[in-house]
């Protein structure tokens, strides 16, 4: 679940086998972090070695997403909440801890505050047919994150029984 969420909605179809959707209104996941969101042992909480000294949460979201993407089709749509502008006269850049790690407005060419971005995963990695360049693609969506898990155990028929 996303940081600073005030509302979380969960919906299931056919007991979760057909579909599970978790929607929140948190700060969102930065588009550059989406390609690794369903990768085992990946985290957006650490940018450099010194960040190990300041971890305040020990969530398991990443491992849960990695596990889900191995046995289902997973889609993550996320829109980053707009960040307040810095009033620093020396720089036009804005830095903030959103989606893990320091983020700079000039750090990529995606307009990450103007729209949501979507990434699809299957068999433990991003789906190359939906995201051929390995990057999240622009998508309609409100601030926060929607995680959709569909066709649970589609690739393990013995588990579907």
TANORBEL-V60199 format. One record per pair of residues at least 6 apart in sequence whose C-alpha atoms are under 6 Angstrom apart, sorted by the first residue. I is the first residue (numbers start at 1). J is the second residue. Records with the same first field share a line. If there is no record, write none. Layout:
I=J + J
//
This chain:
2=26
3=26 + 27
4=26
5=24 + 25 + 26
7=24 + 25
8=23 + 24
9=22 + 23
10=21 + 22
11=20 + 21
12=19 + 20
13=19
17=151 + 152
18=150 + 151
19=149 + 150
20=148 + 149
21=147 + 148
22=146 + 147
23=145 + 146
24=144 + 145
25=143 + 144
26=144
27=80 + 81 + 144
28=78 + 79 + 80 + 144 + 145
29=78 + 80 + 99
30=99
31=136
38=65 + 66
39=66
40=63 + 66
44=100
45=100
47=101
69=121 + 122 + 123 + 124
70=123 + 124
71=152 + 153
72=150 + 151 + 152 + 153
73=122 + 149 + 150
74=120 + 121 + 148 + 149
75=119 + 120 + 147 + 148
76=118 + 119 + 146 + 147
77=117 + 118 + 145 + 146
78=116 + 117 + 144 + 145
79=116 + 143 + 144
80=113 + 143
81=143
82=113
85=94
86=94
93=104 + 105
94=104 + 105
95=103 + 104
96=102 + 103
116=138 + 139 + 140 + 141
117=136 + 137 + 138 + 139
118=136 + 137 + 139
119=136
120=126 + 127
121=127
153=160
//
